[in-house]
Amino acid sequence: MTRYIVLASFTDQGIRAVKDTTKRAAAVRELGAQLGVQVKDVFWTLGKYDVVLTLEAQDDAAVTAFGLSVGAAGNVHTQTLRAFNADEMQDIISKMR
């Protein structure tokens, strides 16, 4: 499975309904399951980003469909990052010339 990190910031709509944020997180988990994306963690954070998610999925297409679906709800703006563990990074480094 491929790992991803999603950084999310509340939109004006999202912050107005912030009391529903944990309910929305549960709905996001369900949406992920429907799209083949496993939402591993959801963290609410201080600073530039309001929410951080960690995901696992088989491919970029599933994560892209997930991100577009979450964004279309209008509560957050997201930035999705592909994440590599130490073994994956070592494999990448070993291919350098």
Secondary structure as GFF3:
##gff-version 3
##sequence-region A 1 97
A	DSSP	beta_strand	2	10	.	.	.	ID=ss1
A	DSSP	alpha_helix	12	16	.	.	.	ID=ss2
A	DSSP	three_ten_helix	18	20	.	.	.	ID=ss3
A	DSSP	alpha_helix	21	35	.	.	.	ID=ss4
A	DSSP	beta_strand	37	44	.	.	.	ID=ss5
A	DSSP	beta_strand	51	57	.	.	.	ID=ss6
A	DSSP	alpha_helix	60	72	.	.	.	ID=ss7
A	DSSP	beta_strand	76	83	.	.	.	ID=ss8
A	DSSP	alpha_helix	86	94	.	.	.	ID=ss9
###
